[in-house]
Amino acid sequence: MQWMTNRRAMLASTGAAALTAGCGGTVVGLDVERRILDIGNQAEPLSLDPHKASGQWENRIIGEMFIGLTTEDVDGQPVPGMAERWDVSEDGLTWTFYLRRALWSDGRPCTAYDFEYAFRRILSPDTIAEYAQVTYAIRNAQKAKEGAVPVDQIGVRAIDERTLEMTLEHPAPYLPGLLKHYTHYPVPKHVVEQHGDDWIKPQNVQVNGPFKLEKWWSNYVVHLVKNPRFFDARNVTFNQLYFYPTSNDDAAVRRVMRGEIAWNTNFSGKKQALYEKELPGFVRVAPYMLLQYFSLNCTKPPFDDVRVRRAISMALDRDFLAEQIWQAGHQPAWGFVPPGMFGYPKGARLSFADMPLAERRAEAKRLLEEAGYGPNKPLKFTFSHRNTGDNPRVAVVAQSDWRSIAPWVQVQLSGVEGQIHYANLRAKAFEAGDGGWVADYNDAYTYLFLLETRTGPQNYPGYSNPEYDRLMEASVQERDLSVRANLMLRAEQIMLDDSPCVPVVFGTSKNLIDPRIQGFKPNLEDIHRTRWMSISA
């Protein structure tokens, strides 16, 4: 097979030809003897710079290369990472982290000054960082990003090499979970200052995590090798990881069946029963902090009219999409925040959730007619969708649902590669478009901040409601967790009534993983670091 030939050539080209000796030249998805793991990773990374990444597929790789103040355990929960422990002031605003002794992969100490430098870098107006707003709990973070204050005034200060002080804008009891997000990772100051944006290239990059970037063949594979200077290297089983972009789920599963990939990070839920039969022990399905939703561009017609947005949302058959298309335990979404989020009550709900579908579609037609649409003025729009996984099939169902409102509702479909699609959403270069959001940490705010005016590019619909913004701002200032949750609940209901988004389904994680790999445990965030995994022959 061509991919095997290519990988043997790659091993040889990186000085690892000796690894292929004595094995007949055979390369498999899980090489037990040499402890090599091949992973199907859904999409091609745009960047492996922690400050410039934006996708789950990038997180899977970056999180093997770097360790933040906290990190994930096997359950996906925050545990000490570079910080061995921390103290919190009585008012909840000042956190002091005490760092372990650790090295970058070139042998230089990894210190609190690297963290200080990293936060100043991501919050510099000169750094294009889509996820910078994830750091906005830090004092002056947003002001620095907007250029209102110098970056040396943000609330991150290295007291000495092993002590980092972080001062917040508001209490954030969820901070340990937030700090394991890649936006909060350190970067090697001495390397970034020497190489600039090229610091992340394989020949330059230095890491503080379990694996180092060895090679990156664009649109083919990202190759990581074990970092012997990682502070817990002796407990890391794997020597090499290969991440392949696998945008075609069915093709990726065929590679699993042929033994070419030992872990694939997604599969079609419709085929779960088939895979359970053909790949016994491989299928892992679990609840997941995932919302699949459609964005409606509120900044221009036709979706600047709430009646049109509401009609589009009403007409969608979420039950069919959950049960017949996504399957694998997906649930219809009648709110924006998935169930199970820590400390968040149920309550916010689309007002038409209990209406029969036929009644909803009749009301949708009435709303569109009230908005001026009909045989002489058809409603026309393009629905852009990711061309991966189940998304094209979802788009066809949605198109049919919307056409069922009336014959004068005309919807065109446009399938787009995932990275380009999300770039179009951020730029508001769309009319209606699909998307998914995976929680960055276990808190409702990680969903609801998406619709704040200040969120900018990641507020895909361009939604802006002053009362929503006021409630969200009040929630981040509130120390009482119950009061805070209810402020967010009120904000969510306002947004649902305004319908800038069409919540579709709450998802599940769907992994295929070789049962010889131990230490893979499903969790709500679907984050699985290989440092916790081992091999049973």
C-alpha positions in Angstrom: 0.0 0.0 0.0 1.3 3.4 -0.9 0.9 5.0 2.5 3.1 2.2 4.0 5.8 2.8 1.5 5.7 6.5 2.1 5.9 6.1 5.9 8.9 3.8 5.7 10.6 6.4 3.5 9.7 9.1 6.0 11.2 7.0 8.9 14.4 6.6 6.8 14.5 10.3 5.9 14.3 11.3 9.6 17.2 9.1 10.6 14.9 6.4 12.0 15.6 3.7 9.4 16.9 1.4 12.1 13.4 1.2 13.6 12.2 -0.7 10.6 14.8 -3.4 10.9 13.8 -6.9 11.9 10.1 -6.3 11.3 9.9 -7.3 7.6 9.3 -3.7 6.7 5.7 -3.9 7.9 4.1 -0.8 9.3 0.9 -1.1 11.3 -1.5 1.2 13.1 -0.3 0.0 16.4 3.3 -1.2 16.4 3.6 -2.9 19.8 7.3 -3.7 19.6 8.4 -0.2 18.6 5.5 1.5 20.5 4.3 3.5 17.5 0.7 4.7 17.2 -1.1 5.9 14.1 -4.1 8.2 14.7 -6.8 9.4 12.3 -7.3 13.0 13.3 -10.2 14.3 11.1 -8.6 17.5 9.6 -5.3 19.1 8.6 -4.0 21.5 11.2 -3.7 25.2 10.2 -1.1 25.8 12.9 0.6 24.0 15.8 1.3 27.2 17.5 -0.8 27.1 20.7 -1.6 30.8 20.3 -2.8 30.4 16.7 -4.7 27.1 16.7 -8.5 26.9 16.8 -9.6 23.3 16.2 -10.0 20.1 18.1 -7.8 18.3 15.6 -5.0 20.8 16.4 -5.6 20.4 20.2 -5.0 16.7 19.9 -1.5 17.3 18.6 -0.6 20.4 20.5 -1.7 18.9 23.8 0.9 16.1 23.2 3.6 18.7 22.8 2.9 21.2 25.6 1.8 21.2 29.2 0.1 24.1 30.8 -0.2 25.1 34.5 -2.9 22.4 34.7 -3.5 19.4 32.4 -6.1 16.7 31.8 -6.2 13.4 33.6 -7.5 10.3 32.1 -11.1 11.5 32.9 -10.4 14.8 31.2 -10.5 16.6 34.6 -7.9 19.3 35.5 -5.0 18.1 37.5 -1.6 19.8 38.3 0.6 20.2 35.2 3.5 22.5 35.3 2.0 23.9 38.5 2.5 21.4 41.3 0.1 23.4 43.5 -1.6 26.9 43.8 -3.1 29.3 46.3 -6.2 31.5 45.8 -6.8 34.8 47.6 -9.9 35.2 49.8 -11.6 37.4 47.2 -10.9 34.8 44.4 -9.0 37.3 42.3 -5.4 36.4 42.8 -4.0 32.9 42.1 -0.4 32.0 42.9 1.1 29.0 41.1 4.1 27.1 42.3 5.9 25.4 39.3 7.7 22.1 39.2 11.3 21.9 38.0 11.0 21.2 34.3 13.0 21.6 31.0 12.3 22.5 27.5 13.3 19.7 25.1 16.6 21.5 24.4 17.5 21.3 28.1 16.8 24.9 29.0 14.6 25.4 32.1 10.9 26.0 31.5 10.0 28.7 34.0 7.4 31.1 35.1 9.0 33.7 32.8 8.0 31.6 29.8 4.4 31.7 31.0 4.6 35.4 31.5 6.0 35.8 28.0 3.4 33.5 26.5 0.5 35.4 28.0 1.9 38.7 26.8 2.4 37.2 23.3 -1.1 35.9 22.8 -2.6 39.1 24.2 -0.5 41.4 22.0 -2.5 43.2 19.3 0.2 42.1 16.9 -0.6 38.4 17.4 -3.5 37.0 15.4 -5.0 34.7 18.0 -8.6 33.6 17.3 -9.0 32.1 20.8 -7.4 35.0 22.7 -10.8 35.8 24.3 -10.5 32.5 26.3 -7.9 34.3 28.4 -10.1 37.4 29.1 -10.7 36.4 32.7 -7.2 37.7 33.3 -7.0 41.3 34.4 -6.5 43.7 31.5 -6.4 40.9 29.0 -9.1 42.2 26.8 -7.8 45.8 27.1 -4.3 44.6 26.1 -5.6 42.7 23.1 -7.5 45.8 21.9 -4.4 47.9 22.4 -5.9 50.0 25.2 -3.1 49.1 27.7 0.4 47.7 27.2 0.8 43.9 27.5 3.0 44.3 30.5 -0.1 45.5 32.4 -2.0 42.2 32.1 -2.5 40.3 35.4 0.2 37.7 34.8 3.5 38.2 36.6 6.5 35.9 37.2 7.6 36.5 40.8 10.6 34.2 40.3 11.5 31.2 38.1 9.1 28.9 39.8 6.3 31.2 41.0 3.6 32.8 38.8 1.0 35.2 40.0 -2.3 35.6 38.1 -4.8 38.4 38.9 -8.3 38.1 37.4 -11.0 40.6 36.4 -13.5 38.6 38.3 -13.7 35.4 40.4 -13.3 32.3 38.2 -13.8 29.1 40.1 -13.5 27.2 36.9 -10.0 28.5 36.3 -8.1 25.2 36.8 -10.2 23.7 33.9 -9.7 26.8 31.8 -5.9 26.7 32.2 -5.5 23.3 30.6 -6.7 24.9 27.3 -3.9 25.4 24.8 -4.3 29.2 24.8 -2.7 29.1 28.3 0.3 27.0 27.4 3.8 28.3 27.8 6.0 28.9 24.8 9.8 28.9 24.9 10.8 32.6 25.0 14.3 32.0 23.9 13.2 30.2 20.8 10.3 32.5 19.8 12.5 35.5 20.1 15.1 33.9 17.9 12.9 32.5 15.2 9.7 34.6 15.3 6.8 32.8 13.6 9.1 30.1 12.4 9.7 28.9 16.0 7.1 26.2 15.6 8.8 24.6 12.6 10.2 21.1 13.3 13.8 22.2 13.0 13.3 25.0 15.6 10.5 24.0 18.0 11.2 23.2 21.6 8.4 21.7 23.9 7.8 21.0 27.5 5.4 18.1 26.9 5.6 14.4 26.3 6.3 14.6 22.5 8.3 16.8 20.1 7.4 17.7 16.5 9.7 15.7 14.3 8.1 16.3 10.9 5.0 17.8 9.3 4.0 16.8 5.8 1.2 19.1 4.9 -2.1 17.3 4.2 -0.5 14.0 4.9 0.9 13.4 8.4 2.2 15.1 11.6 5.0 13.0 13.2 5.8 13.4 16.9 8.6 11.6 18.8 9.0 11.1 22.5 10.6 14.0 24.4 13.1 12.4 26.8 13.3 15.6 28.8 9.6 15.7 29.7 9.2 15.7 33.5 7.2 12.4 33.4 8.9 10.8 30.4 9.6 7.5 32.2 5.8 6.9 32.4 5.1 7.7 28.7 4.6 4.4 26.8 4.7 5.5 23.2 7.9 6.4 21.3 6.2 7.9 18.2 2.8 9.3 17.2 1.6 9.8 13.6 -1.5 12.1 13.1 -3.2 11.7 9.8 -5.9 14.1 8.5 -9.0 11.9 7.8 -11.7 14.2 6.6 -13.5 11.2 5.0 -14.8 9.1 7.9 -15.7 6.1 5.9 -12.2 6.0 4.3 -10.6 6.4 7.7 -12.6 3.5 9.1 -11.5 1.3 6.2 -7.9 2.1 7.2 -8.8 1.0 10.8 -10.2 -2.2 9.4 -7.0 -2.8 7.4 -4.9 -2.2 10.5 -3.3 1.0 9.2 -4.8 3.3 11.9 -5.2 2.1 15.5 -7.3 5.1 16.7 -9.7 7.1 14.6 -11.3 10.1 16.3 -14.7 9.9 14.6 -17.0 7.7 12.6 -20.5 7.9 11.2 -23.0 7.2 14.0 -25.3 5.6 11.4 -22.8 2.7 11.1 -22.2 2.1 14.8 -23.8 -1.3 14.8 -21.9 -2.4 11.7 -18.6 -1.3 13.3 -19.4 -3.0 16.6 -19.7 -6.2 14.6 -16.7 -5.8 12.3 -14.4 -4.2 14.8 -15.2 -5.9 18.2 -13.9 -3.9 21.1 -13.0 -0.8 19.0 -16.2 1.3 19.3 -16.3 3.9 22.1 -19.3 6.2 22.2 -19.9 8.6 25.1 -21.7 11.8 26.2 -19.8 14.8 24.9 -19.9 18.6 25.5 -20.7 19.1 21.8 -23.4 21.3 20.2 -24.1 21.1 16.5 -25.8 24.2 15.4 -26.5 26.4 12.4 -25.5 30.1 12.3 -27.7 32.7 10.6 -26.0 35.8 9.5 -27.8 38.6 11.3 -25.8 41.4 9.7 -27.6 41.3 6.4 -30.9 40.1 4.7 -32.7 37.8 4.9 -31.6 36.9 8.4 -31.5 40.4 9.8 -35.2 39.8 10.4 -36.0 37.8 13.5 -39.1 36.4 11.9 -37.1 34.8 9.2 -34.6 33.4 11.6 -37.3 32.0 13.8 -39.1 30.4 10.9 -36.0 28.6 9.8 -35.4 27.3 13.3 -39.0 26.1 13.7 -39.1 24.1 10.4 -36.1 21.9 11.2 -36.8 18.3 12.2 -34.3 17.8 14.9 -35.6 14.5 16.0 -35.1 13.0 12.6 -31.5 14.4 12.4 -30.6 13.0 15.8 -32.2 9.6 15.4 -31.7 8.9 11.7 -28.6 10.9 10.6 -26.3 11.4 13.5 -27.5 8.5 15.6 -25.1 7.1 18.2 -26.9 8.7 21.1 -27.2 12.2 19.7 -30.2 14.2 21.2 -32.3 17.0 19.7 -31.1 20.4 20.9 -33.9 22.7 22.2 -31.4 25.0 24.0 -27.9 26.1 23.3 -26.0 24.7 26.4 -25.6 20.9 26.4 -26.9 19.0 29.4 -24.5 18.0 32.2 -22.5 21.3 32.3 -21.3 21.9 35.9 -23.7 23.8 38.1 -25.9 24.9 35.2 -29.7 24.3 35.7 -32.1 23.2 33.0 -34.7 25.8 31.8 -33.7 27.8 28.7 -35.6 26.3 25.8 -36.9 27.2 22.4 -40.5 28.4 22.9 -41.8 26.1 20.2 -40.1 23.0 21.4 -43.3 21.2 22.4 -45.2 22.1 19.2 -45.9 19.3 16.7 -43.7 19.6 13.6 -46.7 20.3 11.3 -47.8 23.1 13.5 -44.3 24.5 13.6 -44.0 24.5 9.9 -47.4 26.2 9.5 -46.3 28.9 11.9 -43.0 29.2 10.0 -44.9 29.9 6.8 -47.0 32.5 8.5 -43.9 34.3 9.9 -42.2 34.3 6.5 -45.4 35.7 4.8 -45.5 38.4 7.6 -41.9 39.3 6.7 -43.0 39.8 3.1 -42.0 36.6 1.4 -44.2 34.6 -0.9 -44.7 33.4 -4.5 -43.8 36.9 -5.8 -40.8 37.3 -3.5 -39.3 33.9 -2.7 -37.0 33.4 0.2 -33.6 32.5 -1.2 -30.4 31.7 0.7 -27.4 29.5 0.5 -26.6 27.0 3.3 -22.9 26.4 3.6 -21.8 23.3 5.3 -18.7 21.3 6.1 -18.0 18.6 3.5 -16.9 16.0 6.1 -18.6 13.3 8.1 -22.4 13.4 8.3 -22.6 17.1 7.5 -23.4 16.7 3.8 -26.3 14.4 4.7 -27.5 16.8 7.4 -27.5 19.6 4.9 -29.7 17.7 2.5 -32.2 17.0 5.3 -32.2 20.7 6.4 -32.7 21.8 2.8 -35.7 19.5 2.5 -37.1 20.7 5.8 -36.9 24.4 4.8 -38.4 23.7 1.3 -41.3 22.0 3.1 -42.4 25.4 4.5 -43.6 26.5 1.1 -42.5 26.1 -2.6 -41.2 29.6 -2.7 -38.5 28.8 -0.1 -35.4 28.2 -2.2 -32.2 26.9 -0.6 -28.9 26.1 -2.3 -26.3 24.0 -0.7 -22.5 24.7 -0.7 -20.1 22.1 0.7 -16.8 23.6 1.8 -13.6 22.2 3.3 -13.8 22.6 7.1 -11.0 25.1 7.7 -12.2 27.4 4.9 -15.8 27.0 6.1 -14.9 28.2 9.6 -12.8 31.1 8.1 -15.9 32.2 6.2 -18.1 32.0 9.3 -15.6 34.2 11.2 -15.5 36.7 8.4 -19.3 36.7 8.1 -18.9 35.6 4.5 -22.0 33.4 4.5 -25.8 33.5 4.8 -26.5 30.3 6.8 -23.9 27.8 7.8 -23.4 24.8 9.9 -20.9 24.4 12.7 -20.1 22.6 15.9 -18.8 23.8 19.3 -16.9 21.7 21.8 -16.6 23.2 25.3 -13.2 24.5 26.1 -13.9 23.8 29.8 -16.9 22.5 31.8 -18.9 25.6 32.3 -21.9 27.1 30.4 -20.0 30.3 29.7 -17.9 28.5 27.1 -21.0 28.3 25.0 -22.8 31.5 25.8 -19.8 33.8 25.3 -20.0 32.9 21.6 -23.0 35.3 21.2 -21.7 38.2 23.1 -21.1 41.3 21.0 -17.5 41.6 22.2 -16.7 38.0 21.1 -16.1 39.2 17.5 -15.1 36.7 14.8 -16.4 33.6 16.8 -19.8 35.2 17.1 -20.5 33.8 13.7 -24.0 35.3 13.3 -22.9 38.8 14.3 -25.5 38.8 17.0 -25.7 41.8 19.3 -28.3 42.3 22.0 -27.4 44.8 24.8 -29.5 43.0 27.4 -27.8 39.7 26.6 -24.4 41.4 26.9 -25.4 43.0 30.2 -26.5 39.7 31.7 -23.4 37.9 30.6 -21.2 40.6 32.0 -23.1 40.4 35.3 -22.5 36.6 35.3 -18.8 36.9 35.1 -18.7 39.4 38.0 -20.9 37.2 40.2 -19.3 35.1 42.9 -22.4 33.3 44.0 -22.5 30.3 41.7 -26.2 29.8 41.8 -26.9 33.5 41.0 -24.3 33.4 38.3 -25.9 30.3 36.7 -29.4 32.0 36.7 -28.0 35.1 35.0 -26.6 33.0 32.2 -29.9 31.1 32.0 -31.8 34.3 31.5 -29.3 35.4 28.8 -29.6 32.0 27.0 -33.4 32.4 26.9 -33.1 35.9 25.4 -30.8 34.6 22.7 -33.0 31.6 21.9 -36.0 33.9 21.5 -33.9 36.1 19.1 -32.8 33.0 17.1 -29.5 34.0 15.7 -28.6 30.3 15.8 -30.4 27.1 15.2 -29.4 24.6 17.8 -29.7 21.2 16.2 -28.3 18.3 18.3 -26.3 17.7 21.4 -23.6 15.2 20.4 -21.6 12.2 21.5 -18.0 11.4 21.0 -17.3 8.5 18.6 -13.9 6.9 18.7 -12.5 3.7 17.2 -9.5 2.5 19.2 -7.6 -0.7 19.2 -8.6 -2.6 22.4 -4.9 -3.4 23.0 -4.5 0.2 24.0 -5.2 0.7 27.7 -5.9 3.9 29.5 -8.4 5.4 27.0 -11.4 6.4 29.0 -14.4 8.3 27.5 -15.0 11.7 29.0 -17.3 14.7 28.5 -14.5 16.7 26.7 -13.3 13.8 24.5 -9.7 14.7 25.3 -7.4 11.7 25.5 -3.7 12.3 26.0 -1.5 9.4 25.1 0.7 9.9 28.1 -2.0 8.1 30.1 -2.2 5.2 27.6 -0.3 1.9 27.5 -0.3 -1.3 25.4 -1.4 -4.7 26.3 0.0 -7.2 23.8 
